[in-house]
Amino acid sequence: MSIEGWRVVASVGDRASADVLCGLLESESLQCLVVSNGVVPGLGTQFAVLVPTELVGKAQRIREQVPVSNEELTYLATGELPGGAREP
C-alpha cells in the first residue's frame, strides 16, 4: 500500500482508527491519506495512513507522542467501547 511520493506511517485493522490518526496528523498541519486493501469500499481489512515522504519523521514523532491502542482509536471515532458496547 503506497503511492508515489507518500510513505506509510501506520497500518491498522479498521477505517475508524485510520481516520482518527489522520485527523490527528491534519490537526498538526500534515497532509495525510488513508488507503485500504479492500477492492470494495468499506470491506478492507487493513488500512494504512500515508504522509508525503518528506514529512514521515514529523508524522512518526507526532504519532509516538500520542500512543493509543486500536481500541482507543475506535472508541474516539465511534464511541464504541471494547466488547461492542456504546457509551451512554
PDB file of N, CA, C and O in Angstrom, chain B, residues numbered from 101:
ATOM      1  N   MET B 101       0.826  -1.175   0.000  1.00  0.00           N
ATOM      2  CA  MET B 101       0.000   0.000   0.000  1.00  0.00           C
ATOM      3  C   MET B 101       0.876   1.246   0.000  1.00  0.00           C
ATOM      4  O   MET B 101       1.297   1.708   1.060  1.00  0.00           O
ATOM      5  N   SER B 102       1.145   1.776  -1.148  1.00  0.00           N
ATOM      6  CA  SER B 102       1.893   3.018  -1.209  1.00  0.00           C
ATOM      7  C   SER B 102       1.533   3.752  -2.486  1.00  0.00           C
ATOM      8  O   SER B 102       1.072   3.165  -3.465  1.00  0.00           O
ATOM      9  N   ILE B 103       1.757   5.043  -2.442  1.00  0.00           N
ATOM     10  CA  ILE B 103       1.524   5.918  -3.572  1.00  0.00           C
ATOM     11  C   ILE B 103       2.821   6.679  -3.769  1.00  0.00           C
ATOM     12  O   ILE B 103       3.460   7.078  -2.796  1.00  0.00           O
ATOM     13  N   GLU B 104       3.216   6.884  -5.013  1.00  0.00           N
ATOM     14  CA  GLU B 104       4.480   7.561  -5.278  1.00  0.00           C
ATOM     15  C   GLU B 104       4.539   8.902  -4.552  1.00  0.00           C
ATOM     16  O   GLU B 104       3.630   9.724  -4.663  1.00  0.00           O
ATOM     17  N   GLY B 105       5.625   9.106  -3.807  1.00  0.00           N
ATOM     18  CA  GLY B 105       5.813  10.344  -3.071  1.00  0.00           C
ATOM     19  C   GLY B 105       5.207  10.332  -1.667  1.00  0.00           C
ATOM     20  O   GLY B 105       5.327  11.312  -0.931  1.00  0.00           O
ATOM     21  N   TRP B 106       4.561   9.230  -1.295  1.00  0.00           N
ATOM     22  CA  TRP B 106       3.922   9.100   0.020  1.00  0.00           C
ATOM     23  C   TRP B 106       4.470   7.858   0.709  1.00  0.00           C
ATOM     24  O   TRP B 106       4.830   6.886   0.046  1.00  0.00           O
ATOM     25  N   ARG B 107       4.535   7.886   2.048  1.00  0.00           N
ATOM     26  CA  ARG B 107       5.032   6.738   2.825  1.00  0.00           C
ATOM     27  C   ARG B 107       4.044   6.404   3.936  1.00  0.00           C
ATOM     28  O   ARG B 107       3.347   7.283   4.444  1.00  0.00           O
ATOM     29  N   VAL B 108       3.991   5.138   4.306  1.00  0.00           N
ATOM     30  CA  VAL B 108       3.112   4.666   5.376  1.00  0.00           C
ATOM     31  C   VAL B 108       3.712   5.030   6.731  1.00  0.00           C
ATOM     32  O   VAL B 108       4.887   4.767   6.986  1.00  0.00           O
ATOM     33  N   VAL B 109       2.902   5.635   7.598  1.00  0.00           N
ATOM     34  CA  VAL B 109       3.335   5.910   8.968  1.00  0.00           C
ATOM     35  C   VAL B 109       2.628   5.009   9.963  1.00  0.00           C
ATOM     36  O   VAL B 109       3.087   4.868  11.097  1.00  0.00           O
ATOM     37  N   ALA B 110       1.518   4.395   9.565  1.00  0.00           N
ATOM     38  CA  ALA B 110       0.814   3.460  10.443  1.00  0.00           C
ATOM     39  C   ALA B 110      -0.076   2.568   9.606  1.00  0.00           C
ATOM     40  O   ALA B 110      -0.562   2.960   8.545  1.00  0.00           O
ATOM     41  N   SER B 111      -0.279   1.364  10.099  1.00  0.00           N
ATOM     42  CA  SER B 111      -1.168   0.412   9.473  1.00  0.00           C
ATOM     43  C   SER B 111      -2.066  -0.153  10.565  1.00  0.00           C
ATOM     44  O   SER B 111      -1.576  -0.658  11.576  1.00  0.00           O
ATOM     45  N   VAL B 112      -3.386  -0.070  10.363  1.00  0.00           N
ATOM     46  CA  VAL B 112      -4.347  -0.509  11.377  1.00  0.00           C
ATOM     47  C   VAL B 112      -5.407  -1.393  10.738  1.00  0.00           C
ATOM     48  O   VAL B 112      -5.507  -1.474   9.514  1.00  0.00           O
ATOM     49  N   GLY B 113      -6.188  -2.047  11.569  1.00  0.00           N
ATOM     50  CA  GLY B 113      -7.168  -3.010  11.074  1.00  0.00           C
ATOM     51  C   GLY B 113      -8.557  -2.470  10.827  1.00  0.00           C
ATOM     52  O   GLY B 113      -9.435  -3.221  10.401  1.00  0.00           O
ATOM     53  N   ASP B 114      -8.791  -1.173  11.083  1.00  0.00           N
ATOM     54  CA  ASP B 114     -10.126  -0.639  10.818  1.00  0.00           C
ATOM     55  C   ASP B 114     -10.057   0.809  10.350  1.00  0.00           C
ATOM     56  O   ASP B 114      -9.126   1.541  10.686  1.00  0.00           O
ATOM     57  N   ARG B 115     -11.036   1.201   9.586  1.00  0.00           N
ATOM     58  CA  ARG B 115     -11.070   2.535   8.974  1.00  0.00           C
ATOM     59  C   ARG B 115     -11.168   3.641  10.023  1.00  0.00           C
ATOM     60  O   ARG B 115     -10.543   4.692   9.883  1.00  0.00           O
ATOM     61  N   ALA B 116     -11.954   3.403  11.074  1.00  0.00           N
ATOM     62  CA  ALA B 116     -12.141   4.431  12.090  1.00  0.00           C
ATOM     63  C   ALA B 116     -10.811   4.817  12.744  1.00  0.00           C
ATOM     64  O   ALA B 116     -10.541   6.001  12.942  1.00  0.00           O
ATOM     65  N   SER B 117      -9.997   3.843  13.073  1.00  0.00           N
ATOM     66  CA  SER B 117      -8.700   4.115  13.683  1.00  0.00           C
ATOM     67  C   SER B 117      -7.800   4.901  12.733  1.00  0.00           C
ATOM     68  O   SER B 117      -7.108   5.832  13.145  1.00  0.00           O
ATOM     69  N   ALA B 118      -7.818   4.517  11.462  1.00  0.00           N
ATOM     70  CA  ALA B 118      -7.015   5.233  10.471  1.00  0.00           C
ATOM     71  C   ALA B 118      -7.487   6.680  10.334  1.00  0.00           C
ATOM     72  O   ALA B 118      -6.673   7.597  10.225  1.00  0.00           O
ATOM     73  N   ASP B 119      -8.798   6.877  10.342  1.00  0.00           N
ATOM     74  CA  ASP B 119      -9.341   8.229  10.222  1.00  0.00           C
ATOM     75  C   ASP B 119      -8.972   9.093  11.420  1.00  0.00           C
ATOM     76  O   ASP B 119      -8.676  10.278  11.266  1.00  0.00           O
ATOM     77  N   VAL B 120      -8.989   8.503  12.617  1.00  0.00           N
ATOM     78  CA  VAL B 120      -8.624   9.265  13.816  1.00  0.00           C
ATOM     79  C   VAL B 120      -7.162   9.687  13.746  1.00  0.00           C
ATOM     80  O   VAL B 120      -6.839  10.841  14.030  1.00  0.00           O
ATOM     81  N   LEU B 121      -6.279   8.774  13.373  1.00  0.00           N
ATOM     82  CA  LEU B 121      -4.861   9.117  13.262  1.00  0.00           C
ATOM     83  C   LEU B 121      -4.653  10.186  12.186  1.00  0.00           C
ATOM     84  O   LEU B 121      -3.887  11.129  12.389  1.00  0.00           O
ATOM     85  N   CYS B 122      -5.317  10.045  11.068  1.00  0.00           N
ATOM     86  CA  CYS B 122      -5.202  11.038  10.006  1.00  0.00           C
ATOM     87  C   CYS B 122      -5.697  12.398  10.519  1.00  0.00           C
ATOM     88  O   CYS B 122      -5.101  13.428  10.205  1.00  0.00           O
ATOM     89  N   GLY B 123      -6.761  12.408  11.290  1.00  0.00           N
ATOM     90  CA  GLY B 123      -7.255  13.653  11.874  1.00  0.00           C
ATOM     91  C   GLY B 123      -6.241  14.285  12.803  1.00  0.00           C
ATOM     92  O   GLY B 123      -6.070  15.504  12.809  1.00  0.00           O
ATOM     93  N   LEU B 124      -5.566  13.457  13.589  1.00  0.00           N
ATOM     94  CA  LEU B 124      -4.523  13.960  14.483  1.00  0.00           C
ATOM     95  C   LEU B 124      -3.402  14.608  13.676  1.00  0.00           C
ATOM     96  O   LEU B 124      -2.941  15.699  14.013  1.00  0.00           O
ATOM     97  N   LEU B 125      -2.968  13.941  12.618  1.00  0.00           N
ATOM     98  CA  LEU B 125      -1.906  14.494  11.776  1.00  0.00           C
ATOM     99  C   LEU B 125      -2.365  15.780  11.094  1.00  0.00           C
ATOM    100  O   LEU B 125      -1.601  16.740  11.001  1.00  0.00           O
ATOM    101  N   GLU B 126      -3.590  15.802  10.625  1.00  0.00           N
ATOM    102  CA  GLU B 126      -4.111  17.006   9.984  1.00  0.00           C
ATOM    103  C   GLU B 126      -4.207  18.165  10.980  1.00  0.00           C
ATOM    104  O   GLU B 126      -4.014  19.321  10.603  1.00  0.00           O
ATOM    105  N   SER B 127      -4.503  17.863  12.244  1.00  0.00           N
ATOM    106  CA  SER B 127      -4.577  18.918  13.261  1.00  0.00           C
ATOM    107  C   SER B 127      -3.207  19.559  13.492  1.00  0.00           C
ATOM    108  O   SER B 127      -3.114  20.663  14.027  1.00  0.00           O
ATOM    109  N   GLU B 128      -2.146  18.859  13.085  1.00  0.00           N
ATOM    110  CA  GLU B 128      -0.779  19.372  13.174  1.00  0.00           C
ATOM    111  C   GLU B 128      -0.301  19.884  11.817  1.00  0.00           C
ATOM    112  O   GLU B 128       0.897  20.063  11.598  1.00  0.00           O
ATOM    113  N   SER B 129      -1.243  20.114  10.919  1.00  0.00           N
ATOM    114  CA  SER B 129      -0.981  20.665   9.574  1.00  0.00           C
ATOM    115  C   SER B 129      -0.186  19.737   8.666  1.00  0.00           C
ATOM    116  O   SER B 129       0.552  20.205   7.800  1.00  0.00           O
ATOM    117  N   LEU B 130      -0.324  18.438   8.852  1.00  0.00           N
ATOM    118  CA  LEU B 130       0.315  17.471   7.961  1.00  0.00           C
ATOM    119  C   LEU B 130      -0.742  16.883   7.031  1.00  0.00           C
ATOM    120  O   LEU B 130      -1.825  16.497   7.471  1.00  0.00           O
ATOM    121  N   GLN B 131      -0.418  16.821   5.746  1.00  0.00           N
ATOM    122  CA  GLN B 131      -1.290  16.147   4.797  1.00  0.00           C
ATOM    123  C   GLN B 131      -1.237  14.659   5.076  1.00  0.00           C
ATOM    124  O   GLN B 131      -0.189  14.139   5.461  1.00  0.00           O
ATOM    125  N   CYS B 132      -2.349  13.967   4.889  1.00  0.00           N
ATOM    126  CA  CYS B 132      -2.333  12.514   5.026  1.00  0.00           C
ATOM    127  C   CYS B 132      -3.430  11.907   4.161  1.00  0.00           C
ATOM    128  O   CYS B 132      -4.390  12.571   3.772  1.00  0.00           O
ATOM    129  N   LEU B 133      -3.254  10.632   3.878  1.00  0.00           N
ATOM    130  CA  LEU B 133      -4.212   9.845   3.114  1.00  0.00           C
ATOM    131  C   LEU B 133      -4.458   8.544   3.853  1.00  0.00           C
ATOM    132  O   LEU B 133      -3.576   8.041   4.549  1.00  0.00           O
ATOM    133  N   VAL B 134      -5.644   8.007   3.704  1.00  0.00           N
ATOM    134  CA  VAL B 134      -5.944   6.670   4.214  1.00  0.00           C
ATOM    135  C   VAL B 134      -6.214   5.792   2.996  1.00  0.00           C
ATOM    136  O   VAL B 134      -7.069   6.104   2.168  1.00  0.00           O
ATOM    137  N   VAL B 135      -5.476   4.696   2.900  1.00  0.00           N
ATOM    138  CA  VAL B 135      -5.691   3.737   1.813  1.00  0.00           C
ATOM    139  C   VAL B 135      -5.990   2.374   2.410  1.00  0.00           C
ATOM    140  O   VAL B 135      -5.590   2.063   3.532  1.00  0.00           O
ATOM    141  N   SER B 136      -6.701   1.569   1.636  1.00  0.00           N
ATOM    142  CA  SER B 136      -7.156   0.270   2.116  1.00  0.00           C
ATOM    143  C   SER B 136      -6.803  -0.825   1.131  1.00  0.00           C
ATOM    144  O   SER B 136      -6.566  -0.569  -0.049  1.00  0.00           O
ATOM    145  N   ASN B 137      -6.772  -2.048   1.633  1.00  0.00           N
ATOM    146  CA  ASN B 137      -6.555  -3.196   0.758  1.00  0.00           C
ATOM    147  C   ASN B 137      -7.876  -3.709   0.180  1.00  0.00           C
ATOM    148  O   ASN B 137      -7.877  -4.675  -0.582  1.00  0.00           O
ATOM    149  N   GLY B 138      -8.983  -3.084   0.528  1.00  0.00           N
ATOM    150  CA  GLY B 138     -10.293  -3.530   0.057  1.00  0.00           C
ATOM    151  C   GLY B 138     -10.549  -3.152  -1.382  1.00  0.00           C
ATOM    152  O   GLY B 138     -10.274  -2.025  -1.797  1.00  0.00           O
ATOM    153  N   VAL B 139     -11.074  -4.092  -2.143  1.00  0.00           N
ATOM    154  CA  VAL B 139     -11.443  -3.838  -3.526  1.00  0.00           C
ATOM    155  C   VAL B 139     -12.754  -3.049  -3.566  1.00  0.00           C
ATOM    156  O   VAL B 139     -12.952  -2.184  -4.420  1.00  0.00           O
ATOM    157  N   VAL B 140     -13.638  -3.367  -2.625  1.00  0.00           N
ATOM    158  CA  VAL B 140     -14.918  -2.675  -2.491  1.00  0.00           C
ATOM    159  C   VAL B 140     -14.813  -1.731  -1.299  1.00  0.00           C
ATOM    160  O   VAL B 140     -14.410  -2.169  -0.221  1.00  0.00           O
ATOM    161  N   PRO B 141     -15.161  -0.449  -1.447  1.00  0.00           N
ATOM    162  CA  PRO B 141     -15.065   0.486  -0.321  1.00  0.00           C
ATOM    163  C   PRO B 141     -15.791  -0.039   0.918  1.00  0.00           C
ATOM    164  O   PRO B 141     -16.924  -0.514   0.841  1.00  0.00           O
ATOM    165  N   GLY B 142     -15.111   0.059   2.054  1.00  0.00           N
ATOM    166  CA  GLY B 142     -15.681  -0.381   3.316  1.00  0.00           C
ATOM    167  C   GLY B 142     -15.415  -1.832   3.662  1.00  0.00           C
ATOM    168  O   GLY B 142     -15.716  -2.259   4.776  1.00  0.00           O
ATOM    169  N   LEU B 143     -14.861  -2.599   2.743  1.00  0.00           N
ATOM    170  CA  LEU B 143     -14.624  -4.017   3.002  1.00  0.00           C
ATOM    171  C   LEU B 143     -13.160  -4.346   3.209  1.00  0.00           C
ATOM    172  O   LEU B 143     -12.787  -5.519   3.191  1.00  0.00           O
ATOM    173  N   GLY B 144     -12.330  -3.353   3.402  1.00  0.00           N
ATOM    174  CA  GLY B 144     -10.912  -3.595   3.636  1.00  0.00           C
ATOM    175  C   GLY B 144     -10.664  -4.198   5.005  1.00  0.00           C
ATOM    176  O   GLY B 144     -11.461  -4.035   5.928  1.00  0.00           O
ATOM    177  N   THR B 145      -9.550  -4.896   5.120  1.00  0.00           N
ATOM    178  CA  THR B 145      -9.155  -5.475   6.405  1.00  0.00           C
ATOM    179  C   THR B 145      -7.877  -4.843   6.926  1.00  0.00           C
ATOM    180  O   THR B 145      -7.457  -5.118   8.050  1.00  0.00           O
ATOM    181  N   GLN B 146      -7.264  -4.004   6.118  1.00  0.00           N
ATOM    182  CA  GLN B 146      -6.040  -3.313   6.504  1.00  0.00           C
ATOM    183  C   GLN B 146      -6.098  -1.908   5.939  1.00  0.00           C
ATOM    184  O   GLN B 146      -6.393  -1.708   4.760  1.00  0.00           O
ATOM    185  N   PHE B 147      -5.810  -0.926   6.802  1.00  0.00           N
ATOM    186  CA  PHE B 147      -5.855   0.478   6.403  1.00  0.00           C
ATOM    187  C   PHE B 147      -4.526   1.115   6.756  1.00  0.00           C
ATOM    188  O   PHE B 147      -4.027   0.961   7.870  1.00  0.00           O
ATOM    189  N   ALA B 148      -3.957   1.829   5.800  1.00  0.00           N
ATOM    190  CA  ALA B 148      -2.671   2.489   6.012  1.00  0.00           C
ATOM    191  C   ALA B 148      -2.864   3.997   5.981  1.00  0.00           C
ATOM    192  O   ALA B 148      -3.632   4.527   5.177  1.00  0.00           O
ATOM    193  N   VAL B 149      -2.152   4.675   6.872  1.00  0.00           N
ATOM    194  CA  VAL B 149      -2.128   6.135   6.881  1.00  0.00           C
ATOM    195  C   VAL B 149      -0.809   6.548   6.242  1.00  0.00           C
ATOM    196  O   VAL B 149       0.265   6.153   6.696  1.00  0.00           O
ATOM    197  N   LEU B 150      -0.905   7.348   5.184  1.00  0.00           N
ATOM    198  CA  LEU B 150       0.272   7.790   4.450  1.00  0.00           C
ATOM    199  C   LEU B 150       0.440   9.300   4.574  1.00  0.00           C
ATOM    200  O   LEU B 150      -0.534  10.044   4.691  1.00  0.00           O
ATOM    201  N   VAL B 151       1.695   9.733   4.545  1.00  0.00           N
ATOM    202  CA  VAL B 151       2.030  11.161   4.521  1.00  0.00           C
ATOM    203  C   VAL B 151       3.071  11.362   3.423  1.00  0.00           C
ATOM    204  O   VAL B 151       3.726  10.407   3.006  1.00  0.00           O
ATOM    205  N   PRO B 152       3.226  12.605   2.952  1.00  0.00           N
ATOM    206  CA  PRO B 152       4.281  12.853   1.978  1.00  0.00           C
ATOM    207  C   PRO B 152       5.631  12.403   2.537  1.00  0.00           C
ATOM    208  O   PRO B 152       5.907  12.574   3.724  1.00  0.00           O
ATOM    209  N   THR B 153       6.454  11.834   1.686  1.00  0.00           N
ATOM    210  CA  THR B 153       7.735  11.254   2.094  1.00  0.00           C
ATOM    211  C   THR B 153       8.552  12.185   2.976  1.00  0.00           C
ATOM    212  O   THR B 153       9.147  11.743   3.959  1.00  0.00           O
ATOM    213  N   GLU B 154       8.587  13.466   2.638  1.00  0.00           N
ATOM    214  CA  GLU B 154       9.417  14.404   3.402  1.00  0.00           C
ATOM    215  C   GLU B 154       8.869  14.697   4.803  1.00  0.00           C
ATOM    216  O   GLU B 154       9.551  15.331   5.608  1.00  0.00           O
ATOM    217  N   LEU B 155       7.648  14.245   5.103  1.00  0.00           N
ATOM    218  CA  LEU B 155       7.046  14.504   6.417  1.00  0.00           C
ATOM    219  C   LEU B 155       6.965  13.261   7.305  1.00  0.00           C
ATOM    220  O   LEU B 155       6.372  13.308   8.382  1.00  0.00           O
ATOM    221  N   VAL B 156       7.553  12.159   6.863  1.00  0.00           N
ATOM    222  CA  VAL B 156       7.465  10.912   7.620  1.00  0.00           C
ATOM    223  C   VAL B 156       8.018  11.069   9.032  1.00  0.00           C
ATOM    224  O   VAL B 156       7.377  10.644   9.993  1.00  0.00           O
ATOM    225  N   GLY B 157       9.184  11.667   9.171  1.00  0.00           N
ATOM    226  CA  GLY B 157       9.785  11.828  10.503  1.00  0.00           C
ATOM    227  C   GLY B 157       8.897  12.616  11.443  1.00  0.00           C
ATOM    228  O   GLY B 157       8.697  12.214  12.589  1.00  0.00           O
ATOM    229  N   LYS B 158       8.367  13.720  10.980  1.00  0.00           N
ATOM    230  CA  LYS B 158       7.484  14.547  11.814  1.00  0.00           C
ATOM    231  C   LYS B 158       6.217  13.774  12.176  1.00  0.00           C
ATOM    232  O   LYS B 158       5.770  13.818  13.322  1.00  0.00           O
ATOM    233  N   ALA B 159       5.639  13.067  11.205  1.00  0.00           N
ATOM    234  CA  ALA B 159       4.426  12.288  11.457  1.00  0.00           C
ATOM    235  C   ALA B 159       4.678  11.189  12.479  1.00  0.00           C
ATOM    236  O   ALA B 159       3.837  10.953  13.346  1.00  0.00           O
ATOM    237  N   GLN B 160       5.811  10.519  12.394  1.00  0.00           N
ATOM    238  CA  GLN B 160       6.136   9.463  13.357  1.00  0.00           C
ATOM    239  C   GLN B 160       6.314  10.033  14.759  1.00  0.00           C
ATOM    240  O   GLN B 160       5.879   9.420  15.733  1.00  0.00           O
ATOM    241  N   ARG B 161       6.946  11.194  14.872  1.00  0.00           N
ATOM    242  CA  ARG B 161       7.106  11.823  16.191  1.00  0.00           C
ATOM    243  C   ARG B 161       5.755  12.194  16.787  1.00  0.00           C
ATOM    244  O   ARG B 161       5.527  11.993  17.980  1.00  0.00           O
ATOM    245  N   ILE B 162       4.863  12.730  15.972  1.00  0.00           N
ATOM    246  CA  ILE B 162       3.525  13.071  16.452  1.00  0.00           C
ATOM    247  C   ILE B 162       2.800  11.815  16.911  1.00  0.00           C
ATOM    248  O   ILE B 162       2.185  11.795  17.977  1.00  0.00           O
ATOM    249  N   ARG B 163       2.876  10.786  16.109  1.00  0.00           N
ATOM    250  CA  ARG B 163       2.203   9.522  16.444  1.00  0.00           C
ATOM    251  C   ARG B 163       2.765   8.932  17.740  1.00  0.00           C
ATOM    252  O   ARG B 163       2.004   8.419  18.561  1.00  0.00           O
ATOM    253  N   GLU B 164       4.066   8.998  17.930  1.00  0.00           N
ATOM    254  CA  GLU B 164       4.695   8.446  19.130  1.00  0.00           C
ATOM    255  C   GLU B 164       4.357   9.247  20.379  1.00  0.00           C
ATOM    256  O   GLU B 164       4.336   8.690  21.477  1.00  0.00           O
ATOM    257  N   GLN B 165       4.093  10.534  20.236  1.00  0.00           N
ATOM    258  CA  GLN B 165       3.747  11.364  21.386  1.00  0.00           C
ATOM    259  C   GLN B 165       2.363  11.040  21.916  1.00  0.00           C
ATOM    260  O   GLN B 165       2.061  11.325  23.075  1.00  0.00           O
ATOM    261  N   VAL B 166       1.536  10.459  21.099  1.00  0.00           N
ATOM    262  CA  VAL B 166       0.176  10.131  21.489  1.00  0.00           C
ATOM    263  C   VAL B 166      -0.037   8.633  21.273  1.00  0.00           C
ATOM    264  O   VAL B 166      -0.774   8.232  20.372  1.00  0.00           O
ATOM    265  N   PRO B 167       0.612   7.804  22.103  1.00  0.00           N
ATOM    266  CA  PRO B 167       0.463   6.366  21.896  1.00  0.00           C
ATOM    267  C   PRO B 167      -0.921   5.888  22.334  1.00  0.00           C
ATOM    268  O   PRO B 167      -1.241   5.899  23.523  1.00  0.00           O
ATOM    269  N   VAL B 168      -1.726   5.476  21.382  1.00  0.00           N
ATOM    270  CA  VAL B 168      -3.049   4.953  21.676  1.00  0.00           C
ATOM    271  C   VAL B 168      -3.221   3.607  20.999  1.00  0.00           C
ATOM    272  O   VAL B 168      -2.622   3.335  19.959  1.00  0.00           O
ATOM    273  N   SER B 169      -4.034   2.783  21.597  1.00  0.00           N
ATOM    274  CA  SER B 169      -4.285   1.456  21.029  1.00  0.00           C
ATOM    275  C   SER B 169      -5.350   1.554  19.945  1.00  0.00           C
ATOM    276  O   SER B 169      -6.027   2.575  19.820  1.00  0.00           O
ATOM    277  N   ASN B 170      -5.493   0.503  19.174  1.00  0.00           N
ATOM    278  CA  ASN B 170      -6.544   0.441  18.175  1.00  0.00           C
ATOM    279  C   ASN B 170      -7.915   0.573  18.814  1.00  0.00           C
ATOM    280  O   ASN B 170      -8.811   1.195  18.242  1.00  0.00           O
ATOM    281  N   GLU B 171      -8.089  -0.012  20.009  1.00  0.00           N
ATOM    282  CA  GLU B 171      -9.356   0.076  20.707  1.00  0.00           C
ATOM    283  C   GLU B 171      -9.669   1.522  21.095  1.00  0.00           C
ATOM    284  O   GLU B 171     -10.814   1.961  20.986  1.00  0.00           O
ATOM    285  N   GLU B 172      -8.653   2.261  21.548  1.00  0.00           N
ATOM    286  CA  GLU B 172      -8.853   3.666  21.896  1.00  0.00           C
ATOM    287  C   GLU B 172      -9.195   4.490  20.669  1.00  0.00           C
ATOM    288  O   GLU B 172     -10.057   5.367  20.727  1.00  0.00           O
ATOM    289  N   LEU B 173      -8.525   4.214  19.558  1.00  0.00           N
ATOM    290  CA  LEU B 173      -8.822   4.933  18.328  1.00  0.00           C
ATOM    291  C   LEU B 173     -10.249   4.651  17.868  1.00  0.00           C
ATOM    292  O   LEU B 173     -10.950   5.556  17.413  1.00  0.00           O
ATOM    293  N   THR B 174     -10.677   3.398  17.985  1.00  0.00           N
ATOM    294  CA  THR B 174     -12.040   3.046  17.610  1.00  0.00           C
ATOM    295  C   THR B 174     -13.033   3.767  18.503  1.00  0.00           C
ATOM    296  O   THR B 174     -14.034   4.292  18.017  1.00  0.00           O
ATOM    297  N   TYR B 175     -12.770   3.800  19.810  1.00  0.00           N
ATOM    298  CA  TYR B 175     -13.659   4.498  20.732  1.00  0.00           C
ATOM    299  C   TYR B 175     -13.754   5.980  20.372  1.00  0.00           C
ATOM    300  O   TYR B 175     -14.851   6.539  20.349  1.00  0.00           O
ATOM    301  N   LEU B 176     -12.625   6.618  20.095  1.00  0.00           N
ATOM    302  CA  LEU B 176     -12.631   8.035  19.750  1.00  0.00           C
ATOM    303  C   LEU B 176     -13.419   8.294  18.474  1.00  0.00           C
ATOM    304  O   LEU B 176     -14.079   9.326  18.349  1.00  0.00           O
ATOM    305  N   ALA B 177     -13.355   7.376  17.542  1.00  0.00           N
ATOM    306  CA  ALA B 177     -14.023   7.570  16.257  1.00  0.00           C
ATOM    307  C   ALA B 177     -15.501   7.219  16.302  1.00  0.00           C
ATOM    308  O   ALA B 177     -16.308   7.849  15.618  1.00  0.00           O
ATOM    309  N   THR B 178     -15.870   6.209  17.108  1.00  0.00           N
ATOM    310  CA  THR B 178     -17.243   5.697  17.046  1.00  0.00           C
ATOM    311  C   THR B 178     -17.992   5.751  18.360  1.00  0.00           C
ATOM    312  O   THR B 178     -19.218   5.635  18.367  1.00  0.00           O
ATOM    313  N   GLY B 179     -17.296   5.925  19.475  1.00  0.00           N
ATOM    314  CA  GLY B 179     -17.945   5.871  20.782  1.00  0.00           C
ATOM    315  C   GLY B 179     -18.194   4.449  21.253  1.00  0.00           C
ATOM    316  O   GLY B 179     -18.829   4.239  22.287  1.00  0.00           O
ATOM    317  N   GLU B 180     -17.699   3.467  20.501  1.00  0.00           N
ATOM    318  CA  GLU B 180     -17.894   2.061  20.839  1.00  0.00           C
ATOM    319  C   GLU B 180     -16.838   1.613  21.840  1.00  0.00           C
ATOM    320  O   GLU B 180     -15.639   1.767  21.609  1.00  0.00           O
ATOM    321  N   LEU B 181     -17.305   1.052  22.966  1.00  0.00           N
ATOM    322  CA  LEU B 181     -16.410   0.531  23.986  1.00  0.00           C
ATOM    323  C   LEU B 181     -15.985  -0.881  23.617  1.00  0.00           C
ATOM    324  O   LEU B 181     -16.644  -1.528  22.803  1.00  0.00           O
ATOM    325  N   PRO B 182     -14.869  -1.384  24.216  1.00  0.00           N
ATOM    326  CA  PRO B 182     -14.485  -2.775  23.950  1.00  0.00           C
ATOM    327  C   PRO B 182     -15.650  -3.715  24.250  1.00  0.00           C
ATOM    328  O   PRO B 182     -16.358  -3.530  25.241  1.00  0.00           O
ATOM    329  N   GLY B 183     -15.848  -4.699  23.420  1.00  0.00           N
ATOM    330  CA  GLY B 183     -16.936  -5.638  23.588  1.00  0.00           C
ATOM    331  C   GLY B 183     -18.195  -5.236  22.839  1.00  0.00           C
ATOM    332  O   GLY B 183     -19.212  -5.926  22.913  1.00  0.00           O
ATOM    333  N   GLY B 184     -18.133  -4.129  22.121  1.00  0.00           N
ATOM    334  CA  GLY B 184     -19.266  -3.709  21.307  1.00  0.00           C
ATOM    335  C   GLY B 184     -20.264  -2.790  21.987  1.00  0.00           C
ATOM    336  O   GLY B 184     -21.206  -2.318  21.350  1.00  0.00           O
ATOM    337  N   ALA B 185     -20.066  -2.528  23.286  1.00  0.00           N
ATOM    338  CA  ALA B 185     -20.990  -1.627  23.998  1.00  0.00           C
ATOM    339  C   ALA B 185     -20.729  -0.191  23.577  1.00  0.00           C
ATOM    340  O   ALA B 185     -19.621   0.159  23.171  1.00  0.00           O
ATOM    341  N   ARG B 186     -21.757   0.631  23.679  1.00  0.00           N
ATOM    342  CA  ARG B 186     -21.629   2.058  23.378  1.00  0.00           C
ATOM    343  C   ARG B 186     -21.759   2.850  24.665  1.00  0.00           C
ATOM    344  O   ARG B 186     -22.501   2.487  25.577  1.00  0.00           O
ATOM    345  N   GLU B 187     -21.012   3.947  24.709  1.00  0.00           N
ATOM    346  CA  GLU B 187     -21.096   4.823  25.879  1.00  0.00           C
ATOM    347  C   GLU B 187     -22.458   5.515  25.863  1.00  0.00           C
ATOM    348  O   GLU B 187     -22.922   5.950  24.808  1.00  0.00           O
ATOM    349  N   PRO B 188     -23.100   5.619  27.029  1.00  0.00           N
ATOM    350  CA  PRO B 188     -24.437   6.247  27.093  1.00  0.00           C
ATOM    351  C   PRO B 188     -24.396   7.712  26.741  1.00  0.00           C
ATOM    352  O   PRO B 188     -25.432   8.377  26.748  1.00  0.00           O
TER     353      PRO B 188
END
